[in-house]
Amino acid sequence: MHGPASSGWLLVALCAATGAYCLLRMRSSVEEQRRAAGGEALMGFGMAAMAVPAAVFTPPRWAWPVYAVVFGAAGLRALWAARSGRHHLHHLVGAAAMVHMAVAMAVSPAHAHGHGPSGVPILTGLLLLYFTGYVLLTGVRLIPVAAVAGGVPTAGGPPTAVPAGGVPAAGWGDRPELARACRLSMGIAMLAMLLAM
């Protein structure tokens, strides 16, 4: 994406770290968690590669259609998975945003900046609205809540149920607040990338 190199490198670091954490989440014993983490890892690493500043590395023209195909396939997989859970619809929107950005980069002239006289395209505007709402809602969900009966408050997240042995049941990779923080960081990165289009 076009933009200042320092913000590009920050996006690369954020997205790569998020993708790496999602790879670790794939070791979960919960099958649904593993599937979601795999899609999120692909999204994180794809966003990291797309955010590399153009001054450092300009991908060949054939790379953008490859991005569009890969994330189009990820979108179809998310659409299929949405039959079992509506949270996969977010993955579908994320994949659609990646396809949109890849197509925009494929058809734009080299080193073009800005949106031209017509302003923000309608699809970009809709994606910006969606991800703004998603970031705000996810941020609110990360606000700590008071302890509930049978639970122990965790640092920065909701209470975790503790079984009779006194050890939390979920491993660090299965903690919902960490998964939400991961999704929040990718949502913020997606907003930044869409704004840079």
RODO-2510 file (C-alpha; in nm, 4 decimals, decimal comma):
residues 197
     n   res          X          Y          Z
     1     m     0,0000     0,0000     0,0000
     2     h     0,1179     0,3522    -0,0661
     3     g     0,1973     0,5725     0,2316
     4     p     0,4777     0,6806     0,4623
     5     a     0,7447     0,4159     0,5180
     6     s     0,7326     0,4377     0,8992
     7     s     0,3589     0,3660     0,9162
     8     g     0,4050     0,0909     0,6589
     9     w     0,6671    -0,0803     0,8740
    10     l     0,4451    -0,0460     1,1817
    11     l     0,1641    -0,2169     0,9899
    12     v     0,4008    -0,4895     0,8744
    13     a     0,5140    -0,5539     1,2334
    14     l     0,1592    -0,5479     1,3738
    15     c     0,0179    -0,7789     1,1086
    16     a     0,3126    -1,0211     1,1177
    17     a     0,2957    -1,0447     1,4984
    18     t    -0,0789    -1,1024     1,4806
    19     g    -0,0330    -1,3684     1,2139
    20     a     0,2334    -1,5419     1,4250
    21     y     0,0047    -1,5422     1,7305
    22     c    -0,2764    -1,6864     1,5176
    23     l    -0,0423    -1,9659     1,4080
    24     l     0,0166    -2,0447     1,7749
    25     r    -0,3597    -2,0447     1,8332
    26     m    -0,3862    -2,3209     1,5728
    27     r    -0,2443    -2,5573     1,8373
    28     s    -0,5710    -2,5284     2,0317
    29     s    -0,7593    -2,8417     2,1293
    30     v    -1,0828    -2,6768     2,0087
    31     e    -1,1400    -2,7487     1,6397
    32     e    -1,3391    -2,4308     1,5703
    33     q    -1,0641    -2,2243     1,7331
    34     r    -0,8036    -2,3882     1,5066
    35     r    -1,0052    -2,3178     1,1911
    36     a    -1,0660    -1,9546     1,2793
    37     a    -0,7006    -1,9067     1,3764
    38     g    -0,5841    -2,0470     1,0427
    39     g    -0,7904    -1,7960     0,8462
    40     e    -0,6753    -1,5141     1,0704
    41     a    -0,3098    -1,6169     1,0305
    42     l    -0,3483    -1,6050     0,6512
    43     m    -0,5082    -1,2614     0,6812
    44     g    -0,2347    -1,1325     0,9152
    45     f     0,0530    -1,2461     0,6970
    46     g    -0,1221    -1,1312     0,3787
    47     m    -0,1776    -0,7870     0,5275
    48     a     0,1850    -0,7748     0,6437
    49     a     0,3097    -0,8514     0,2934
    50     m     0,0714    -0,5982     0,1402
    51     a     0,1804    -0,3250     0,3850
    52     v     0,5517    -0,3371     0,2974
    53     p     0,6357     0,0174     0,1843
    54     a     0,6545     0,0519    -0,1943
    55     a     0,9858     0,2381    -0,1604
    56     v     1,1427    -0,0792    -0,0180
    57     f     0,9804    -0,3443    -0,2330
    58     t     0,7364    -0,3139    -0,5182
    59     p     0,5744    -0,6488    -0,5946
    60     p     0,5620    -0,7544    -0,9597
    61     r     0,2322    -0,6844    -1,1394
    62     w     0,1391    -1,0548    -1,1339
    63     a     0,1440    -1,0610    -0,7506
    64     w    -0,1802    -0,8612    -0,7156
    65     p    -0,3955    -1,1056    -0,9164
    66     v    -0,2424    -1,3870    -0,7062
    67     y    -0,3474    -1,2008    -0,3902
    68     a    -0,6980    -1,1615    -0,5322
    69     v    -0,7244    -1,5341    -0,6077
    70     v    -0,5859    -1,6433    -0,2687
    71     f    -0,8143    -1,4150    -0,0707
    72     g    -1,1065    -1,4879    -0,3019
    73     a    -1,0618    -1,8565    -0,2133
    74     a    -1,0354    -1,7627     0,1559
    75     g    -1,3608    -1,5678     0,1189
    76     l    -1,5362    -1,8668    -0,0358
    77     r    -1,4107    -2,0849     0,2498
    78     a    -1,5406    -1,8303     0,5027
    79     l    -1,8765    -1,8218     0,3236
    80     w    -1,8959    -2,2018     0,3445
    81     a    -1,7953    -2,1974     0,7122
    82     a    -2,0564    -1,9294     0,7886
    83     r    -2,3173    -2,2052     0,7781
    84     s    -2,1971    -2,3166     1,1225
    85     g    -2,1259    -1,9777     1,2807
    86     r    -2,1929    -1,6194     1,1838
    87     h    -1,8515    -1,5007     1,3103
    88     h    -1,7136    -1,6402     0,9840
    89     l    -1,8953    -1,3571     0,8070
    90     h    -1,6298    -1,1224     0,9465
    91     h    -1,3642    -1,3384     0,7798
    92     l    -1,5656    -1,3114     0,4574
    93     v    -1,5684    -0,9291     0,4795
    94     g    -1,1951    -0,9264     0,5580
    95     a    -1,1194    -1,1479     0,2589
    96     a    -1,3388    -0,9261     0,0391
    97     a    -1,1439    -0,6201     0,1589
    98     m    -0,8167    -0,7909     0,0686
    99     v    -0,9491    -0,8815    -0,2776
   100     h    -1,0685    -0,5217    -0,3217
   101     m    -0,7261    -0,3810    -0,2292
   102     a    -0,5442    -0,6332    -0,4504
   103     v    -0,7644    -0,5501    -0,7489
   104     a    -0,7181    -0,1779    -0,6855
   105     m    -0,3404    -0,2227    -0,6788
   106     a    -0,3481    -0,4383    -0,9935
   107     v    -0,5372    -0,1790    -1,1976
   108     s    -0,3710     0,1343    -1,0577
   109     p    -0,0783     0,2870    -1,2392
   110     a     0,2565     0,2422    -1,0662
   111     h     0,3181     0,4819    -0,7770
   112     a    -0,0269     0,6444    -0,8002
   113     h    -0,1287     0,8278    -0,4850
   114     g    -0,4684     0,9385    -0,3617
   115     h    -0,8135     0,8730    -0,4933
   116     g    -0,8296     1,1267    -0,7709
   117     p    -1,1042     1,3838    -0,8081
   118     s    -1,3884     1,1381    -0,7519
   119     g    -1,3110     1,0825    -0,3802
   120     v    -1,3424     0,7518    -0,1958
   121     p    -1,4991     0,4711    -0,4039
   122     i    -1,8248     0,3424    -0,2573
   123     l    -1,6942    -0,0087    -0,1795
   124     t    -1,3935     0,1372     0,0025
   125     g    -1,6288     0,3638     0,1979
   126     l    -1,8518     0,0715     0,2962
   127     l    -1,5510    -0,1319     0,4071
   128     l    -1,4233     0,1657     0,6093
   129     l    -1,7622     0,1931     0,7828
   130     y    -1,7713    -0,1796     0,8567
   131     f    -1,4186    -0,1955     0,9998
   132     t    -1,4684     0,1230     1,2026
   133     g    -1,7769    -0,0313     1,3636
   134     y    -1,5963    -0,3616     1,4117
   135     v    -1,2976    -0,1968     1,5801
   136     l    -1,5197     0,0047     1,8135
   137     l    -1,7356    -0,2951     1,9077
   138     t    -1,4363    -0,5240     1,9605
   139     g    -1,2614    -0,2582     2,1681
   140     v    -1,5662    -0,2294     2,3927
   141     r    -1,5750    -0,6070     2,4342
   142     l    -1,2184    -0,5995     2,5632
   143     i    -1,3067    -0,3723     2,8535
   144     p    -1,2638    -0,5749     3,1744
   145     v    -1,5790    -0,6831     3,3556
   146     a    -1,6305    -0,7505     3,7238
   147     a    -1,5729    -1,1042     3,8470
   148     v    -1,8708    -1,3364     3,8287
   149     a    -1,9513    -1,6200     4,0648
   150     g    -1,7113    -1,9106     4,0115
   151     g    -1,4633    -1,7084     3,8082
   152     v    -1,1387    -1,5262     3,8620
   153     p    -1,0765    -1,1920     3,6901
   154     t    -0,7863    -1,2029     3,4466
   155     a    -0,5572    -0,9120     3,3671
   156     g    -0,7294    -0,7040     3,1017
   157     g    -1,0023    -0,9544     3,0219
   158     p    -1,3160    -1,1283     3,1329
   159     p    -1,3232    -1,3797     3,4168
   160     t    -1,1984    -1,7284     3,3442
   161     a    -1,3760    -2,0225     3,5028
   162     v    -1,1531    -2,2186     3,7408
   163     p    -1,2169    -2,5911     3,7904
   164     a    -1,1838    -2,7694     4,1259
   165     g    -0,8055    -2,8110     4,0812
   166     g    -0,7558    -2,4328     4,0835
   167     v    -0,6005    -2,4120     3,7337
   168     p    -0,7825    -2,2265     3,4544
   169     a    -0,9341    -2,4656     3,2000
   170     a    -0,8279    -2,2788     2,8850
   171     g    -0,4685    -2,2483     2,7702
   172     w    -0,3251    -1,9087     2,6779
   173     g    -0,4000    -1,9775     2,3107
   174     d    -0,7676    -2,0399     2,3873
   175     r    -0,8300    -1,7226     2,5866
   176     p    -1,1096    -1,5275     2,4175
   177     e    -0,9706    -1,1879     2,5158
   178     l    -0,6418    -1,2624     2,3369
   179     a    -0,8281    -1,3740     2,0253
   180     r    -1,0347    -1,0517     2,0398
   181     a    -0,7190    -0,8433     2,0808
   182     c    -0,5739    -1,0209     1,7777
   183     r    -0,8862    -0,9450     1,5731
   184     l    -0,8902    -0,5865     1,6994
   185     s    -0,5321    -0,5276     1,5844
   186     m    -0,6104    -0,6711     1,2409
   187     g    -0,9219    -0,4532     1,2183
   188     i    -0,7181    -0,1431     1,2987
   189     a    -0,4577    -0,2440     1,0408
   190     m    -0,7304    -0,3012     0,7823
   191     l    -0,8664     0,0484     0,8513
   192     a    -0,5201     0,1971     0,8021
   193     m    -0,4707     0,0077     0,4767
   194     l    -0,8109     0,1087     0,3412
   195     l    -0,7440     0,4726     0,4300
   196     a    -0,4120     0,4562     0,2430
   197     m    -0,5810     0,3412    -0,0795
***
